[in-house]
């Protein structure tokens, strides 16, 4: 069985909590900082990765891949419209 896509998992989790709109605004506003945020996530991996596990790794992967970042924003927009 294949794993659902990371952006889908994150967008669904945020939408369930009613955070789709605020998360979309923040991600869109911080788009120019994405490369710096990805590097910071790698730097913080030893501490936050241990504390948060798979959730942290999923966020880190989304930050590292521009296409995943864009897809997350798009999916959050779709969740807002539902």
C-alpha positions as CSV (number, residue, x, y, z in Angstrom):
1,X,0.0,0.0,0.0
2,X,1.5,3.4,-0.9
3,X,1.8,6.2,1.6
4,X,-0.2,9.3,0.9
5,X,1.7,12.3,-0.2
6,X,3.3,14.5,2.5
7,X,1.6,17.7,1.4
8,X,-1.8,15.9,1.4
9,X,-1.2,14.6,5.0
10,X,-0.1,18.0,6.3
11,X,-3.0,19.9,4.6
12,X,-5.6,17.4,6.0
13,X,-4.1,17.6,9.5
14,X,-4.2,21.4,9.4
15,X,-7.7,21.5,7.9
16,X,-9.1,19.2,10.6
17,X,-7.8,21.6,13.2
18,X,-9.4,24.6,11.4
19,X,-6.0,26.0,10.5
20,X,-6.1,25.8,6.7
21,X,-6.5,29.6,6.1
22,X,-3.9,30.8,8.6
23,X,-1.4,28.2,7.6
24,X,-1.9,29.1,3.9
25,X,-1.4,32.8,4.6
26,X,1.8,32.1,6.6
27,X,3.2,29.7,4.1
28,X,2.5,32.1,1.2
29,X,4.0,35.1,3.1
30,X,7.1,33.1,3.9
31,X,7.7,31.7,0.4
32,X,10.8,33.8,-0.2
33,X,12.3,32.4,3.1
34,X,11.7,28.8,2.2
35,X,15.3,28.0,1.4
36,X,16.5,29.5,4.7
37,X,13.7,27.7,6.6
38,X,14.8,24.4,5.0
39,X,18.4,24.9,6.1
40,X,17.2,25.8,9.6
41,X,15.1,22.7,9.7
42,X,18.2,20.6,8.8
43,X,20.2,22.4,11.6
44,X,17.4,21.7,14.1
45,X,16.9,18.0,13.1
46,X,18.9,16.5,15.9
47,X,16.7,18.1,18.6
48,X,13.3,18.6,17.0
49,X,13.5,15.4,15.0
50,X,13.9,13.4,18.2
51,X,11.1,15.2,19.9
52,X,8.5,15.3,17.0
53,X,9.6,12.3,15.0
54,X,7.8,11.7,11.7
55,X,5.8,14.9,11.8
56,X,9.0,17.0,11.9
57,X,10.5,15.0,9.0
58,X,7.4,15.5,7.0
59,X,7.6,19.3,7.5
60,X,11.3,19.3,6.7
61,X,10.8,17.5,3.4
62,X,8.0,19.9,2.4
63,X,10.4,22.8,3.1
64,X,13.2,21.2,1.1
65,X,11.2,20.7,-2.0
66,X,9.7,23.7,-3.7
67,X,7.1,21.6,-5.6
68,X,5.9,20.1,-2.3
69,X,5.7,23.5,-0.7
70,X,3.6,24.9,-3.5
71,X,1.4,21.8,-3.5
72,X,0.8,22.2,0.3
73,X,-0.3,25.8,-0.3
74,X,-2.6,24.7,-3.1
75,X,-4.1,21.9,-1.0
76,X,-4.7,24.3,1.9
77,X,-6.5,26.6,-0.5
78,X,-8.7,23.7,-1.6
79,X,-9.4,22.8,2.0
80,X,-10.5,26.4,2.7
81,X,-13.0,26.2,-0.1
82,X,-14.6,23.0,1.3
